[in-house]
Amino acid sequence: MPLISASHAGSRIEHDLIGNYAIPSYAYYGVHTARAAENFQLSGSVLSSQPVFIAALAAVKQAAAIANKATGQLSAEKADAIILACDEIRSGKLHDQFIVDMIQGGAGTSTNMNANEVVANRALEHLGYKRGQYEFLHPLQDVNMGQSTNDVFPTALKLALDNHILSLLESLAHLRRALQRKAEEFANVIKMGRTQLQDAVPMTLGQEFLAYAVTLGEDEARLREGRLLLHELNLGGTAIGTELNAHPEYRAHAIDALRSATGIDSLVSAANLVEATSDVGVFVQLSGILKRVAVKLSKTCNDLRLLSSGPRSGFNEINLPARQAGSSIMPGKVNPVIPEAVNQVAFEVIGNDVTVTLAAESGQLQLNAFEPIIARALFANLQQLGAASRMLADKCIDGITANKEFLEQRVTESIGLVTALSPRIGYENATRIAQEALITGQGVTELVLSSGLLTQQELAIVLSEMLTGAGRQFQEGQSAEATL
């Protein structure tokens, strides 16, 4: 952002320890924000791209004003103006004034300054003054009273992450329900299961899809557990957790105000503020959970791509809905583009987990200076996993069909069927039938019947028992889902 001359009619002059800076007269941000915007032009993603985070910052500033008013440190007139300005920001106003890059030096100081200045200048207008007339209400002395970047930034980050987790949980549940519907639809579609890509034993396509649903349900539970860890806050610890410059009763009032503002009754103050200010373990744990979600989603998509491969020379067990032409040179080709896109989201989430890990490990002494990149990585992971889950459910899972006759034929031809029949015909007979099937190319059921080991009716009973067991497992899976 270039400097503007002091005489420019469309600007106001602000100053900091470095010197004077011309700020556009329309701007609600001030000198500290302007310098940060000039210094950090890295990711192309600025604070305004994260409205949930901006609303969380405003909630923290609002809680601080309420606490400072309650303890008598801030006049009612100033506090009420700050509270009103924060209400407006939380409702979505002035977000375009948050112009600092998400990646920034200073442990998030530029983010905190941006919030202080926007709140202050809007509060000044509510008091009847002009933007930049800080002698009447100051961004640092008043809006930032009893605070430090080192407790404001992580507190706002945790509140924003909590919001995003709730959204991701809804998206995962949406995907899980889509998988459960397919599990029910395919409950009686028999097929061969595989281990190490080799024929194993018979199962149903419904069992396969139910397993995908159940594994997602497990991740929902882990996310709920991780969310609770975000509710321990270091607000009131100020610079390093010693509560320097904060009123003794400030912390309790601020946490109470945040509970009321957010509706999160489980928000608590950390038992040890020094530890809570320096430790970012909760972000590492959350990142690990998100990586787990990504890995499972990607594995599921790998399976979908493999099961739908073909159509003539692949597995050809299921059909994914066609979404777009697959080739500029091969007419009629359709690719599994939705699972492929989810795979790529998963790759990025896994990479971002490495970023969070390195940022957490690189903290020193009483503060971690790299929380901005942790915030950017976690926001991206939560938002993209949510979008990917809904896309996978709506544009892929809901439209999947099964090649039922082909799957049944594969079962009757498969060598793996002898494993299911061995309790009825004996291990030695099963081994002999398997070897003969390999040599002659005949199907297992054909050989079992021609050898007189089972009658047609007995063979039908065995296959029926497999389907009955699949149905029972589906009901058990439904019962487990009801507890989520």
C-alpha positions in Angstrom: 0.0 0.0 0.0 1.7 3.2 -1.1 2.1 6.3 1.1 -0.2 9.1 0.4 0.9 12.7 0.8 -0.3 14.6 3.9 -1.9 17.2 1.8 -4.1 14.7 -0.1 -7.7 15.7 0.4 -8.9 12.1 0.6 -6.7 11.1 3.5 -6.0 11.5 7.2 -2.6 11.4 8.8 -1.9 8.8 11.5 1.4 8.1 13.2 3.1 5.2 15.0 6.6 4.7 16.4 8.0 4.6 12.8 6.4 7.9 11.7 3.5 9.4 9.9 1.3 7.5 7.4 -1.5 8.8 5.2 -4.6 6.7 5.6 -7.5 6.9 3.1 -10.2 8.9 4.7 -12.8 6.2 3.9 -10.8 3.6 5.8 -11.8 2.3 9.2 -8.4 0.7 9.7 -5.4 2.7 10.8 -1.7 3.1 10.6 -0.8 -0.3 12.1 -3.1 -2.1 9.7 -1.8 -0.1 6.7 1.8 -0.9 7.5 1.0 -4.6 7.9 -0.9 -4.7 4.6 2.2 -3.1 2.9 4.6 -5.5 4.6 2.8 -8.8 4.2 1.6 -9.6 0.6 2.1 -13.3 0.7 -0.9 -15.6 0.3 -3.4 -13.5 -1.5 -5.8 -14.4 1.3 -6.6 -11.6 3.7 -8.6 -11.6 6.9 -11.8 -10.6 5.1 -11.8 -14.0 3.5 -12.5 -15.5 6.9 -15.7 -13.9 8.1 -16.1 -16.4 11.0 -12.7 -15.4 12.3 -13.5 -11.7 12.0 -16.8 -12.2 13.9 -14.8 -14.1 16.6 -12.3 -11.2 16.9 -15.2 -8.8 17.4 -16.8 -11.1 20.0 -13.5 -11.0 22.0 -13.3 -7.2 21.7 -16.9 -6.9 22.8 -16.3 -9.2 25.8 -13.3 -7.2 26.8 -15.2 -4.0 26.7 -18.0 -5.5 28.8 -15.4 -6.7 31.4 -13.6 -3.4 31.5 -16.9 -1.6 32.0 -17.9 -4.0 34.8 -14.6 -3.5 36.6 -14.7 0.3 36.2 -11.6 0.5 34.0 -13.5 1.8 31.0 -16.2 4.5 31.0 -19.7 3.3 30.2 -19.8 5.8 27.2 -16.7 4.3 25.6 -17.6 0.7 26.4 -21.1 1.0 25.0 -19.7 2.5 21.7 -17.2 -0.3 21.4 -19.9 -2.9 22.2 -22.1 -1.5 19.5 -19.3 -1.4 16.9 -18.5 -5.0 17.7 -22.2 -6.0 17.3 -22.1 -4.5 13.8 -18.9 -6.3 12.9 -20.3 -9.6 14.2 -23.4 -9.1 12.0 -21.2 -8.8 8.9 -20.5 -5.1 8.6 -17.1 -3.6 7.8 -15.4 -7.0 7.0 -13.9 -5.4 3.9 -11.8 -3.3 6.3 -9.9 -6.3 7.5 -7.1 -6.2 4.9 -4.1 -7.9 6.5 -2.7 -11.1 4.9 -3.5 -14.3 6.8 0.2 -15.1 6.8 2.0 -12.4 8.9 4.9 -12.0 11.2 4.4 -10.9 14.8 2.3 -13.8 16.2 -0.9 -12.3 14.9 -0.2 -8.7 16.2 -1.3 -7.2 12.8 -4.6 -9.1 13.1 -5.2 -7.7 16.5 -4.2 -4.2 15.4 -6.6 -4.4 12.5 -9.5 -5.4 14.8 -8.6 -2.7 17.3 -8.5 0.1 14.7 -11.7 -0.9 12.9 -13.6 -1.2 16.2 -12.2 2.1 17.4 -13.0 4.1 14.4 -16.5 2.8 14.2 -17.0 3.4 17.9 -15.7 7.0 17.4 -18.5 7.5 14.9 -21.1 6.3 17.4 -19.7 8.9 19.8 -20.1 11.6 17.3 -16.4 12.0 16.3 -14.5 11.4 13.1 -12.3 8.4 12.2 -8.8 8.9 13.5 -9.7 11.2 16.4 -8.1 8.8 18.8 -7.8 11.3 21.6 -11.5 10.5 22.3 -11.3 6.7 22.0 -8.0 5.0 21.3 -7.5 1.6 19.5 -4.9 0.5 22.0 -5.7 2.2 25.3 -9.4 1.6 25.1 -10.3 -1.1 22.6 -7.3 -3.3 23.5 -7.6 -2.6 27.3 -6.6 -5.5 29.4 -5.6 -7.5 26.4 -2.6 -8.6 24.3 -2.4 -10.2 20.9 -1.2 -13.3 22.7 -4.5 -13.9 24.4 -6.8 -12.3 21.9 -5.6 -14.1 18.8 -5.7 -17.7 20.1 -9.1 -17.0 21.8 -10.6 -15.7 18.6 -9.0 -18.6 16.7 -10.5 -21.2 19.0 -14.0 -19.6 18.7 -13.8 -19.6 14.9 -12.5 -23.1 14.8 -15.4 -24.2 17.0 -17.8 -22.7 14.5 -16.1 -24.4 11.6 -16.1 -27.8 13.3 -19.9 -27.6 13.8 -20.2 -26.9 10.1 -17.9 -29.8 9.2 -19.9 -32.1 11.5 -23.0 -31.3 9.6 -21.3 -32.0 6.3 -19.9 -35.3 7.5 -23.3 -36.4 8.8 -24.8 -35.5 5.4 -22.2 -37.7 3.7 -22.7 -40.5 6.2 -26.4 -40.6 5.7 -25.9 -40.8 1.9 -23.6 -43.8 2.4 -26.2 -45.4 4.8 -28.9 -45.0 2.2 -26.7 -46.8 -0.4 -25.9 -49.5 2.2 -29.6 -50.2 2.6 -30.2 -50.1 -1.1 -27.4 -52.6 -1.7 -28.1 -54.8 1.3 -29.0 -57.8 -0.8 -26.4 -57.3 -3.6 -23.9 -60.1 -3.2 -20.3 -59.6 -4.3 -16.8 -60.8 -3.6 -14.8 -59.1 -1.0 -11.1 -58.6 -1.6 -7.9 -58.5 0.5 -4.7 -57.3 -1.1 -6.7 -57.0 -4.4 -7.2 -60.8 -4.4 -10.5 -62.6 -4.1 -11.3 -63.2 -0.4 -14.8 -64.2 0.7 -18.3 -63.2 -0.3 -20.0 -60.2 1.2 -22.6 -57.7 0.1 -22.2 -54.3 -1.5 -24.4 -53.0 1.3 -21.8 -54.2 3.9 -19.1 -52.4 1.9 -21.0 -49.1 1.9 -22.0 -49.5 5.5 -18.4 -49.7 6.5 -17.7 -46.4 4.8 -20.6 -44.9 6.8 -19.5 -46.3 10.1 -15.9 -45.1 9.7 -17.2 -41.6 9.1 -19.3 -41.8 12.2 -16.1 -42.6 14.2 -14.5 -39.4 12.9 -17.5 -37.4 13.9 -17.1 -38.6 17.4 -13.4 -37.7 17.4 -14.2 -34.2 16.1 -16.7 -33.7 18.9 -14.0 -34.6 21.4 -11.5 -32.3 19.8 -14.0 -29.4 19.8 -14.3 -29.6 23.6 -10.6 -29.0 24.0 -11.0 -25.6 22.2 -13.1 -24.3 25.0 -10.2 -23.7 27.4 -9.1 -20.1 26.9 -6.2 -18.0 27.9 -8.1 -14.7 27.6 -7.0 -12.4 30.4 -3.5 -13.7 30.5 -2.3 -10.8 28.4 1.3 -11.0 27.1 2.7 -14.2 28.6 -0.1 -15.4 30.9 0.8 -13.3 34.0 -2.3 -11.1 33.6 -0.1 -8.0 33.5 -2.3 -4.8 33.0 -5.6 -6.6 33.4 -7.9 -6.0 36.4 -8.0 -9.0 38.8 -11.7 -9.5 38.0 -11.4 -8.9 34.3 -10.8 -12.5 33.3 -14.0 -13.8 34.9 -16.1 -11.1 33.5 -14.6 -11.5 30.0 -15.2 -15.3 29.9 -18.8 -14.8 31.1 -19.4 -12.2 28.4 -18.0 -14.7 25.8 -20.3 -17.4 27.0 -23.3 -15.1 26.5 -22.1 -13.8 23.1 -21.3 -17.2 21.6 -23.8 -19.5 23.3 -20.9 -21.9 24.2 -21.6 -22.6 27.9 -18.5 -24.8 28.3 -16.0 -22.0 27.7 -13.6 -21.9 30.7 -10.4 -20.1 31.7 -7.3 -22.2 31.5 -6.0 -23.4 34.9 -2.5 -22.1 34.0 -2.4 -19.1 31.8 1.3 -19.1 31.2 1.1 -22.7 29.9 -2.0 -21.9 27.9 -0.3 -19.0 26.2 2.7 -20.9 25.1 1.1 -24.2 24.2 -0.6 -24.9 20.9 -1.2 -28.6 21.5 -4.9 -28.3 20.9 -4.3 -27.1 17.4 -1.9 -30.0 16.7 -4.6 -32.5 18.0 -7.3 -30.9 15.9 -5.1 -31.0 12.8 -4.4 -34.7 13.5 -8.2 -35.4 13.6 -8.7 -33.5 10.4 -5.9 -35.5 8.8 -7.6 -38.7 9.9 -10.8 -37.6 8.3 -8.9 -36.8 5.1 -7.2 -40.1 5.0 -10.5 -42.0 5.4 -12.3 -39.9 2.8 -9.4 -40.4 0.4 -9.3 -44.2 1.0 -13.1 -44.3 0.4 -12.7 -42.4 -2.9 -9.8 -44.7 -3.9 -12.3 -47.6 -3.5 -15.0 -45.9 -5.5 -12.6 -45.2 -8.3 -11.4 -48.8 -8.3 -14.9 -50.4 -8.0 -16.2 -48.3 -10.9 -13.1 -48.8 -13.1 -13.8 -50.0 -16.6 -16.4 -50.1 -17.8 -15.3 -53.1 -19.9 -11.8 -53.8 -18.7 -12.0 -52.9 -15.0 -13.8 -54.0 -11.9 -17.1 -52.6 -13.2 -19.0 -53.4 -10.0 -20.6 -50.0 -9.6 -21.4 -47.0 -11.8 -20.6 -43.5 -10.7 -22.9 -40.7 -12.0 -21.4 -39.1 -15.1 -20.6 -35.5 -14.4 -18.6 -34.3 -17.4 -16.8 -35.5 -20.5 -13.6 -37.2 -19.6 -11.3 -36.7 -22.5 -10.5 -34.2 -25.3 -9.3 -37.1 -27.5 -11.2 -40.3 -26.4 -14.9 -39.9 -27.3 -17.3 -41.3 -24.7 -14.8 -41.5 -21.9 -16.1 -40.5 -18.4 -13.8 -40.1 -15.5 -14.5 -40.3 -11.7 -13.9 -36.6 -11.3 -15.7 -36.2 -8.0 -13.7 -38.8 -6.1 -10.5 -37.5 -7.7 -11.3 -33.9 -6.5 -11.9 -35.3 -2.9 -8.5 -37.1 -3.1 -6.8 -33.8 -3.9 -8.5 -32.0 -1.0 -7.2 -34.8 1.2 -3.7 -34.4 -0.1 -3.8 -30.7 0.9 -5.2 -31.4 4.3 -2.4 -33.9 5.0 0.2 -31.4 3.8 -1.4 -28.7 6.0 -1.1 -31.1 9.0 2.7 -31.0 8.4 2.6 -27.2 8.4 0.7 -27.1 11.7 3.1 -29.6 13.2 6.2 -27.6 12.2 4.6 -24.3 13.3 3.8 -25.8 16.7 7.2 -27.3 17.2 8.9 -24.0 16.3 7.4 -22.1 19.2 9.9 -20.7 21.7 9.7 -20.0 25.4 6.5 -18.1 26.4 4.9 -17.7 23.0 4.4 -19.4 19.6 4.9 -16.8 16.9 3.4 -19.0 14.2 -0.2 -19.1 15.1 -1.2 -17.2 11.9 -0.1 -20.0 9.6 -1.8 -22.5 12.0 -5.0 -20.5 11.7 -4.8 -20.4 7.9 -4.0 -24.1 7.6 -6.8 -25.2 10.0 -9.4 -22.9 8.4 -8.5 -24.3 4.9 -8.8 -27.9 6.2 -12.1 -27.5 7.9 -13.7 -25.5 5.0 -12.4 -27.8 2.2 -13.3 -31.0 4.0 -16.8 -29.7 4.5 -17.2 -28.7 0.9 -15.7 -32.0 -0.3 -18.0 -34.1 1.9 -21.1 -32.4 0.6 -19.9 -32.6 -3.0 -19.1 -36.3 -2.6 -22.6 -37.0 -1.2 -24.6 -35.0 -3.6 -22.7 -35.4 -6.9 -21.4 -39.0 -6.5 -22.8 -41.2 -3.7 -26.5 -40.4 -4.3 -26.2 -41.4 -7.9 -24.3 -44.7 -7.6 -25.8 -47.8 -9.1 -24.8 -51.4 -8.8 -24.1 -54.0 -11.6 -26.0 -56.6 -9.6 -26.0 -59.5 -12.2 -22.4 -59.0 -13.0 -21.5 -59.1 -9.2 -23.5 -62.3 -8.6 -21.8 -63.9 -11.6 -18.4 -63.0 -10.2 -19.3 -64.6 -6.9 -20.3 -67.9 -8.5 -17.1 -67.9 -10.6 -14.8 -66.8 -7.8 -12.4 -69.2 -6.1 -12.9 -67.3 -2.9 -16.4 -68.7 -2.6 -14.9 -72.0 -1.3 -14.0 -70.3 2.0 -17.7 -69.7 2.7 -18.5 -73.3 1.6 -15.7 -75.1 3.5 -17.7 -75.5 6.7 -20.3 -77.5 4.7 -18.0 -79.5 2.4 -14.8 -79.7 4.5 -11.4 -78.1 4.1 -10.0 -80.9 1.9 -12.9 -80.9 -0.5 -12.8 -77.1 -0.6 -9.1 -77.1 -1.5 -9.7 -79.7 -4.2 -12.6 -77.7 -5.7 -10.4 -74.5 -5.7 -7.6 -76.2 -7.5 -9.9 -77.7 -10.1 -11.6 -74.4 -10.7 -8.3 -72.7 -11.3 -7.2 -75.5 -13.7 -10.4 -75.9 -15.7 -11.8 -72.4 -15.5 -15.1 -73.8 -14.2 -17.1 -72.0 -11.5 -16.9 -73.1 -7.8 -20.7 -73.5 -7.5 -20.7 -75.6 -10.7 -18.0 -77.9 -9.4 -19.6 -78.2 -6.0 -22.9 -79.2 -7.6 -21.4 -81.6 -10.2 -19.3 -83.3 -7.4 -22.5 -83.9 -5.4 -21.0 -82.1 -2.3 -24.1 -79.9 -2.0 -27.5 -79.8 -3.6 -28.9 -76.8 -5.4 -31.1 -76.1 -2.4 -28.2 -76.5 0.1 -26.1 -74.1 -1.9 -28.9 -71.6 -2.0 -29.2 -71.8 1.8 -25.5 -71.0 2.2 -25.8 -67.9 0.0 -29.0 -66.9 1.8 -27.2 -67.1 5.2 -24.6 -64.8 3.9 -27.2 -62.2 3.0 -29.0 -62.7 6.3 -25.7 -62.0 8.1 -25.3 -58.9 6.0 -28.7 -57.7 6.9 -28.0 -58.2 10.6 -24.8 -56.2 10.3 -26.7 -53.4 8.6 -29.2 -53.2 11.5 -26.3 -53.2 14.0 -24.7 -50.4 12.0 -28.0 -48.4 12.1 -28.2 -48.9 15.8 -24.6 -47.6 16.3 -25.4 -44.6 14.1 -28.3 -43.7 16.3 -25.9 -43.1 19.2 -23.8 -40.5 17.3 
